[in-house]
Amino acid sequence: MAGTGTVRDEVLNRLRGSGRILVIALPLARLAAGLIAVGGVAAAGIAGYWMAAGPQALDRLWPAATEALPADAVVDMPELVVNLRHDTPSRFLKIGLSLTAAHRDRERLERAMPQLTDSLQEFLRNLDQDDLEGSAGLHRLRSEIKRRFNLILSDPAGRQEVVTDVLLRNLLTQ
């Protein structure tokens, strides 16, 4: 056992001197060599892709920043005042909506505004005060209006959702 203690002391004495540099330098050199090798492999892969697919290949691989798409269009609906169902304490509902849609659908949305207004009046006249209670009631109201409007505006090409959001500008029951 005395032999292992002396060997250990010899190794520690060597590390205290010039051997300490090797303990630090060798792992750093291996790390640098590994990073250079990984960079070389990546560069070879990109060069091979460029040679095989042509000079425009890198443009397809990393497309240039495109111009920002415009934000969704907001279309305001006229405010409506409707009678609620007869058996409710509140008799009238005044509502103002704004609809958000993609810019390409804005004109289509404005052309369909009479059908949307008619559908909204029909839907609102069948509500009572309990349907509008709390945040869950308002969420159901917005979801149902959005669903009905998208059914009216849906096209046969398969794009279903024209109205992306229904914003309540005001809602008043009396």
BELLIN-V126605 format. One record per pair of residues at least 4 apart in sequence whose ideal C-beta (glycine too) atoms are under 8 Angstrom apart, sorted by the first residue. I is the first residue (numbers start at 0). GAP is how many residues later the second one is. Records with the same first field share a line. If there is no record, write none. Layout:
# BELLIN-V126605
I->GAP, GAP
This chain:
# BELLIN-V126605
0->4
1->4
2->4
3->4
4->4
5->4
6->4
7->4
8->4
9->4
10->4
11->4
12->4
13->5
14->4, 5, 8
15->4
17->4
18->4
19->4
20->4
21->4
22->4
23->4
24->4
25->4
26->4
27->4
28->4
29->4
30->4
31->4
32->4
33->4
34->4
35->4
36->4
37->4
38->4
39->4
40->4
41->4
42->4
43->4
44->4
45->4, 12
46->4
47->4
48->4, 8, 9, 12
49->4, 5, 7, 8
51->5
52->4, 7
55->4
56->4
57->4
58->4, 5
69->33
71->28, 29, 30, 31, 92, 93
72->27, 28, 29, 30, 32, 33, 36
73->24, 25, 26, 93
74->23, 24, 25, 26, 31, 34, 35, 38
75->20, 21, 22, 23, 93
76->19, 20, 21, 22, 36, 39, 40, 43
77->39
78->15, 16, 17, 90, 91
79->14, 15, 16, 37, 40, 41, 44
80->11, 12, 13
81->10, 11, 13, 39, 42, 43
82->8, 9, 10, 42
83->4, 6, 7, 8, 9, 40, 41, 43, 44, 45, 89
84->40, 41, 42, 43
86->41
87->40, 41, 42
88->40
89->39, 83, 84
90->83
91->81, 82
92->31, 34, 39, 78, 79, 80
93->76, 77, 78, 79, 80
94->29, 73, 75, 76, 77
95->72, 73, 74, 75
96->23, 48, 69, 70, 71, 72
97->68, 69, 71
98->10, 17, 50, 64, 66, 67, 68
99->63, 64, 65, 66, 67
100->4, 5, 8, 61, 62, 63
101->4, 60, 62
104->4, 48, 57
105->4
106->4
107->4, 45, 54
108->4, 7, 44, 53, 54
111->4, 40, 41
112->4
113->4
114->4, 37
115->4, 33, 36, 37
116->4
117->4
118->4, 29, 30, 33
119->4, 25, 28
120->4
121->4
122->4, 21, 22, 25
126->4, 5, 14
128->4, 44
129->7
130->6, 9, 10
131->5, 6, 9, 39, 41
132->4
133->4
134->4
135->4
136->4
137->4, 30, 33
138->4
139->4
140->4, 27
141->4, 24, 26
142->4
143->4
144->4, 21
145->4, 17, 19, 20
146->4
147->4
148->4, 13, 14, 17
149->4, 10, 11, 12, 13
152->9, 10
153->5, 6, 8
154->4, 7
